Amino acid sequence: MIDGFVLAGGQSRRMGQNKAAMLLGGRTLVDRAAETLGSISDKVYVVGNITGETISLPIIQDHPFKSNSRGSIVGLYTALVNAKTDWIAVLACDLPFITSELMTRMVDILRHDVTPQVIAVDAIFAEQPDGRIQPLCGLYRRISSLPAIKNMLSDGDWRLQRLRERSK
């Protein structure tokens, strides 16, 4: 079983408005991401310092790791801290074109690579056509990802693009 976490925090500077409540095709970005995660997760949560007036899912406020910590890494850390399963799926709400098929494919890769005796990976990320990873669309093994992300936060390294270097 995999818990799903929609990352909906941040200041929405690039979007210019509350991204959690933004509509695309008549649906909020949070609802779209939650539906996508629902294809692989029994439980889906929303992570971010947001209000619940437009969100019907359980909301988890960003973990107050440090007053100067910022960015998506805090949302990912919050998801890992609150996870009840060995693996979690995360999807940022501002990635509305990620499909259920992609998430299912990542779970299939995970199940293929994991046997009772061997766990071959700590995280599975989506990769963009230009080769950059998209860490806000991925699967994370809680037991190994949580310490790696905690160390990044402690080091003041908030760049999730560097997460690949700290994962296998």
RALIN-V123206 format. One record per residue. N is the residue number from 1. RES is the residue in three letters. PHI is phi as a letter, one per 40 degrees, with the letter a starting at -180 (999 if undefined). PSI is psi in whole degrees, -180 to 180 (999 if undefined). BURIAL is I if it has 24 or more other C-alpha atoms within 12 Angstrom, else O. Layout:
BEGIN
n: {N/N}
res: {RES/RES}
phi: {PHI/PHI}
psi: {PSI/PSI}
burial: {BURIAL/BURIAL}
END
This chain:
BEGIN
n: {1/2/3/4/5/6/7/8/9/10/11/12/13/14/15/16/17/18/19/20/21/22/23/24/25/26/27/28/29/30/31/32/33/34/35/36/37/38/39/40/41/42/43/44/45/46/47/48/49/50/51/52/53/54/55/56/57/58/59/60/61/62/63/64/65/66/67/68/69/70/71/72/73/74/75/76/77/78/79/80/81/82/83/84/85/86/87/88/89/90/91/92/93/94/95/96/97/98/99/100/101/102/103/104/105/106/107/108/109/110/111/112/113/114/115/116/117/118/119/120/121/122/123/124/125/126/127/128/129/130/131/132/133/134/135/136/137/138/139/140/141/142/143/144/145/146/147/148/149/150/151/152/153/154/155/156/157/158/159/160/161/162/163/164/165/166/167/168}
res: {MET/ILE/ASP/GLY/PHE/VAL/LEU/ALA/GLY/GLY/GLN/SER/ARG/ARG/MET/GLY/GLN/ASN/LYS/ALA/ALA/MET/LEU/LEU/GLY/GLY/ARG/THR/LEU/VAL/ASP/ARG/ALA/ALA/GLU/THR/LEU/GLY/SER/ILE/SER/ASP/LYS/VAL/TYR/VAL/VAL/GLY/ASN/ILE/THR/GLY/GLU/THR/ILE/SER/LEU/PRO/ILE/ILE/GLN/ASP/HIS/PRO/PHE/LYS/SER/ASN/SER/ARG/GLY/SER/ILE/VAL/GLY/LEU/TYR/THR/ALA/LEU/VAL/ASN/ALA/LYS/THR/ASP/TRP/ILE/ALA/VAL/LEU/ALA/CYS/ASP/LEU/PRO/PHE/ILE/THR/SER/GLU/LEU/MET/THR/ARG/MET/VAL/ASP/ILE/LEU/ARG/HIS/ASP/VAL/THR/PRO/GLN/VAL/ILE/ALA/VAL/ASP/ALA/ILE/PHE/ALA/GLU/GLN/PRO/ASP/GLY/ARG/ILE/GLN/PRO/LEU/CYS/GLY/LEU/TYR/ARG/ARG/ILE/SER/SER/LEU/PRO/ALA/ILE/LYS/ASN/MET/LEU/SER/ASP/GLY/ASP/TRP/ARG/LEU/GLN/ARG/LEU/ARG/GLU/ARG/SER/LYS}
phi: {999/b/c/b/b/c/c/b/c/g/c/f/c/c/c/g/a/c/c/c/c/c/b/a/g/g/b/c/c/c/c/c/c/c/c/c/c/c/c/b/b/c/b/b/b/b/b/i/c/b/c/c/c/b/b/c/c/c/b/b/c/d/c/c/d/a/c/c/c/a/g/c/c/c/c/c/d/d/c/c/c/c/c/b/b/c/b/b/b/b/a/c/c/c/b/c/b/c/b/c/c/c/c/c/c/c/c/c/c/d/c/c/c/b/b/d/c/b/b/c/b/b/a/b/b/c/b/c/d/c/g/c/c/b/c/c/b/a/b/b/c/c/c/b/c/d/c/c/c/c/c/c/c/c/c/g/c/c/c/c/c/c/c/d/c/b/b/b}
psi: {145/126/143/139/119/122/116/18/-165/174/-1/32/-44/-34/-24/3/171/107/-29/-34/-3/143/141/119/31/6/149/156/-35/-45/-40/-47/-40/-40/-42/-47/-32/-20/-19/-6/139/-33/130/133/160/130/130/159/74/164/160/13/-25/7/126/-5/161/135/132/121/146/138/133/65/-56/150/-26/-1/143/170/-177/-26/-32/-40/-42/-44/-45/-43/-46/-40/-36/-3/144/-2/164/-33/146/156/134/146/121/140/-21/24/65/-10/8/134/160/-34/-41/-45/-41/-39/-41/-40/-40/-42/-45/-49/-32/-36/-8/124/168/-28/-26/131/113/-20/158/-24/152/123/151/150/134/161/-27/4/-10/142/156/85/-11/11/94/176/139/132/117/-46/-30/-32/-37/-49/-37/-44/-36/-41/-40/-45/-44/-34/-3/18/99/5/106/-21/-23/-3/-32/-37/-26/2/163/999}
burial: {O/I/I/I/I/I/I/I/I/I/O/O/O/O/O/O/O/I/I/I/I/I/O/O/O/O/O/I/I/I/I/I/I/I/I/I/I/I/I/I/I/O/I/I/I/I/I/I/I/I/O/O/O/O/I/O/I/O/I/I/I/I/I/O/I/O/O/O/I/I/I/I/I/I/I/I/I/I/I/I/I/I/I/O/I/I/I/I/I/I/I/I/I/I/I/I/O/I/O/I/O/I/I/I/O/I/I/O/O/I/O/O/O/O/O/O/O/O/O/O/I/I/I/I/I/I/O/O/O/O/O/O/O/I/I/I/I/I/I/I/I/I/O/I/I/I/O/I/I/I/O/I/I/O/O/O/O/I/I/I/I/O/I/I/O/O/I/O}
END
